């Protein structure tokens, strides 16, 4: 039986240098447990709404020793390793949620043009600059809102 080609997750990990990046981050942080959370985009994935010519991964979260990194620390980590290209687009920094929303609801703010391609974005993720635990949510304070306009076109 012929060998199967590697799963496309591993192909992306190799082509994007993710194993080397993860090893460098582990060394820099002196940790044993590292989780990079991201999304794979491109051909044959969710209709390739961003019209990418090849598959790629964009990261939105890093967990070190079971703790999420603050947003600025995560961004700094990617910057120090010269890999800002692996970050999801950041729509706003250093503003309060009320300032960024400017009178819109979170649902309304989720609509808009993508930073990846001239198409509507799927939605937004809102998180504080410094990680926070919410007793009301029994977990971390983070909001993911899918764009109602994106859902309506489906």
Steps between C-alpha positions, in 0.01 A plus 500: 500500500653836401575756768232758547604861460511693828172652616465858382527621863857368504569636154402848622702457821805415291452764230436776758784393730261448791701226671810721507290793623343290776842370607640855508204624708534210745869582537436874542224454758660204675174311497410137452143540371416727209179517299473720192136547397421604148294447192599346169382694195527447126399272216241234589435656843169679560467584131829694519314826558831691514607372156838377621715309251642270769397384844634695794445526873426813702528493879272671749606359837795354686476298816813447710490258792117510487486883515409721208748771409385862515426637153804731499732223620373271225553768235847575640592135481409479131680830433822387675505191283422699184175314444229769517381346171361212707267721707132551427427860399470734797224755454575712805745535789528730797134605500222418740220286363263800517746714300541235234128427473424876467130447569463174301393171649753216496284330238515809276877536554552142381388603151752658268766438242767241568863606535600184310312558174241736358205301636290512814665368814370196683488682832711630785659388823517751784738445786651727762863610471566328832346158547205505741288235668126559506311347795175553307632291212699259720791549264712746314354824374481469121226559243468344156232653280424361155391769254125489442562617141745212445247250640221644283691439177551133584 
